[in-house]
Amino acid sequence: MYTVAFIFKRKPGLSAEEFLAYYRDRHGPLMIDLIKDKGLISYEHFPVDTSVTDGRYVAEGGPGFDAISIYSFGSKEEAEACWAIPEVIEDSAAFIDFDTMVTLPANRRTVFPV
């Protein structure tokens, strides 16, 4: 299995509300339609909970990320083929600031429960 996490900020000019609505209502469903039959095993959204980012967990003026998306595929090749789909690129560019996005290929290790 191949898992990748994308940590990203909204595109400049989008409000937090506009970003979250697009992420939830447009991007998520579109990604499922485009890649569900191309090796996708799971896809999760983790929008940042701004109610707890008041300096306790994120330093004042900190990175200000808006969300994390985690995708798991059967293989790295399947994932890379999906990232090359023009509609995936275009839709992501509509609301994600690619200049600040962090991409983390990862291996899952279950710590709990054992």
Secondary structure, DSSP 8 states (H G I E B T S, - for coil): -EEEEEEE-B-TT--HHHHHHHIIIIIHHHHHHHHTTTTEEEEEEEE--GGG-SSSSS-TT-----EEEEEEES-HHHHHHHHT-HHHHHHHHTTB-GGG-EEEEE-----S--
